[in-house]
Amino acid sequence: MAPRGTVPSVWVLGAARRRQLSRIVREHAEGALGYPGLMSVGAIVLAAGRGERFGGAVPKAFVPIAGKPMLLHALAAIAATPAIDFIVPVVARTELPRLEDLATALAEIRGIRSAVAGGAERQDSVMAGLAALPAETELVAVHDAARPLVGPAAVTRVVDAARVSGAAILAVPARDTIKRVRGGRILGTPLRSECYAAQTPQVFRVDLLREALEKAAADGFRGTDDSELVERIGVPVDWVSGETSNFKVTDGDDLAAAERWLSARRADAQEAIA
């Protein structure tokens, strides 16, 4: 496996390939007939992870929040964005039967497609989701089911950015000072002004993400997000402002926080109606 933090793999592509990738992004940024809005956008919602840090007998994506599985909240959040045309859930093969009990709720989600089985690693699951997208899909938004609170405005921002650049993610500025560490020793302190926490969805041209996944597989490289893989093939990735509510549910405290956010949103909605 290639060590994390190394960069030579980017330059192995050579200047010619990097120029070609940049040209592809520029040519496709205008979309069909010069109108970016005509680009077909699919979404992959990843729910195949084991959730080892979360614990419990029920897989994290199926743990209820406000009476509904986390996965349903994430799918509904993505579907609430008009820019998304269709959505493919990716779950562990052993958990596919759980979706049968959610068939009625899933059928009410706009653009939902049949779920597919994920793989042993995140990158395997993304590849499985890509294979299930309609052939006409030009942009793909990759989202973690463990981020059930993303808002439609944030999803729209990142999709719009990717229409132009070919690759964009949501991110929020780091609030704390970040330290690079190894073992018990601090190696350095990057500028906090340059540190951002990546969120999902992350949106890419389908061909770019597929190439990035294939290269990572050939190199035996495992990244922590999809942007890292696209960066490795020399493609610039833009960022747009994320949301503080779009946090990743990783433990019981996060679950309780998600419950509070949803309760507050329901109260606001009811107050707006009254």
N, C-alpha and C positions, 0 to 999 in steps of 0.2 A: 504493500500500500504506500502511495506517495505521502510523505510527511506533510502535515498541515503547515501553512505559512510559507511554503516555497512558491516562487513565482516563475522559475524557468519554463514551465509548461506553456505559459502564455506566449513566450517568445519563440518556442519551437515552431509555432505556426508560420513564422516568417512575416516579413513586411508585406509581401504580396498578398498573402491570405488576409491579413488584417485590413489592408486597403479594400479587398474584395468584400469583406464583411461590412465595412463601413459603407461601401457603395450600395450593397443590398438594402441596408437599413434606410439610406437616404431615398432610394428609388421607391421603396414600399411605404415610406412615411406618408406619401400623398394618398395612398389607397386607390381603389378603383376609380378611374376617371377623375382623379385629383380630389376626391371627397373622402377624407379619413373615416367619416361616419358610416361608410358602406362596408367597412371591414367587419367580417364575421368574428364574434368573440365568444369563445367557450370558457367554461370554468371547470376546474378539477378541485374537488373538496376532499382533502386527505383525512381519512379516519381509520387507517390501518395500523397505526402505531400501538405499541403495547401499553404505553402509559405507565412505565415502571415506577416513575417518581410519584405518580398519583396513588398507586396502590388500590386495593379493593378487588372484589370478585368480578365486578362488571367493567368491561373495557371503558376507558375514559370517555370515548366519543358517545357512549350510550348512557352515561351517568345523567340523571335528570337534573335540569335547572328549571325552577319555576314550573315543574310538572311535565316538562318535555325533555327528551334526550338532547344533549349538547349538540349532536350532529344536526338535528332538525333546526335548532336555532341558527346554526352556521349556514345551512342550506337556504333557509328563509332570508337571512341577511343578504346573501349574494343575489338571490332571486329578486330582491327588492330594488335592485339596480337595473334600470331599463337597458343599460349598455351591454348587459350580459344576455346572450341569446339562448344558451343551453348550459346545463350543469351535469357533470358526471361525478357521483359519489364514489370514492374508492375506500373499501373496507377490507379488513382481514378476511380471508376465505372462510375461516371458521365462524365468522360473525355474519355472513350473508343471510342465514336463516332469521336473524333478528329483524332484518328489514321487512320480512313478511308481515310481522306484527305492526309495522309502521306504514303499510301499503296505503291506507286511506289518507294519512297525513302527507305522505310523499306525493301522492297524486295531486294534491292541492298546490304544490310548489311549481311556480311557473318555470318552464324550460327544463324540468327534470328529465334525465335519461336513466336508463337502467344502470344500476351499480355494477362495478367490476371489482374483482379481487385484487388486492394489493400484493406487494412482494415483501421480502425479508427486510429490506431497507427502504428509506424514504424515496431514494432515487428510483428504485424498482417500481414503487407505487406510482410515481409521477409518470414513468414510461408507460405503465399499464393504462393510466388515465388518458394520456395522449393518444394511445392506440384506439381508444373508445370514442374519441371525438369525431364528429362528422368530417368528411374529407375537405369540405370547404372552409373549415376553421382557419383563420389567419392569425388571430391573437388568442393566447390562452392565459387565464388568470389562475394561478395556483394558490389555493387557500387552505389553511389548517383548520380542521373542525374544532380544534382546541381554542380558536379565537371566535367565539360565538356572538360577539357584540359589535363587530365591525359595522359601520354605518354606510348607507348608500352614497353619501357625499364623498367619503374617502375612496370607495370603490370606483366611483366615477372619475375622481381625480387621477388615480393611478392608471386606469384604462385610457383616459385621454392622453396622458403623458406617453404611454407606450404606443399609441397610434402614431405619434410623431417621431419618437426615437427608436422604437423597436424593442426597448427593454426599460422597465421602470418598476420601482418598488415603493411601498409605504415605509416611512421611518419617522422616529421621533428623537429629538435631541437627548443625549445622555444627561441625566440630572446629577449624577454623582461623578466624582473623579475616578477615572478608570486606570487600573494598574495592570501591566503585563507581568505575570508571575510564572515561575517554574519552581516546583518544589516549595521550599520555604523562603525563596529569595525573590525580591522585586527586581524585574529586569528593566523596567522603564515606565514612564508616565506619558502617554500620548496626550496631545492637546484636547481638552474636553470639547472645545469648539468644533473639533473635527470628528467627534465620536457620536454616532447615532445608533439607536436600537432599531434593527430591521423588524418589520411586521409583514403580514400577508393580508390581502393577496399581493403576489408579485406577478407582473404581467410581461409576457414576452411574445415575440413572433414565434409561431410554432416551429418553423424551420431552425431558428437559432437555438431554442431550448432543446430540440431533438439533437442537434449537433453537439451541444454542450454535454448532454447526458451520455451520448455515445463516446465522446472523448474521455469523460470521467470514467466510464466503464472500462475503456481500453487501458487507461492509466492506473486502474485500481484505486481511484481517488473517491473519497466520500466527503462531501461538503455538508455544512450545517444548514444551508438554504440553497435555493435554486439560483439566486443571484450570484453566489460564489462560483457556481459552475459556468455561468455565462461569462463572468469576468475572466475566467481562465482561458477562454477562447479569444480573448482580446476585444470583446464587445463592450463599449461603455454602457453603464447602467445608470439611468437617472433616478432621482428620488423625489417624492412629493410628501407633503406633510401627512403623517398618520394621525391617530387619535389615542388619547390616554385610555379610553375605554376599550380599545382594541388590544387588550393584554392577553397573554396566553395562559390558559388555565392549566396549571401544573400540579397543584396540591389543594388540600382542603381549604386553605385560606383564600386561594384564588376562586375556588368554587363559591365560597360565601360572599366574596366581593362581587362575583357575577350575579348572584341572586339579588344583591342590593341594587346593582345597576339596573337590572330588569324591573325590579319593583319601582324604582324611581321613574323609569321610562313609562311604565303603566300609569303611575300617578299623574305624570305630566300629560299623557294622552287623555286621561279622563278629565283632567282639569281643563284642557283645551276644548273638549266637547261640551262641558257644562256651561 
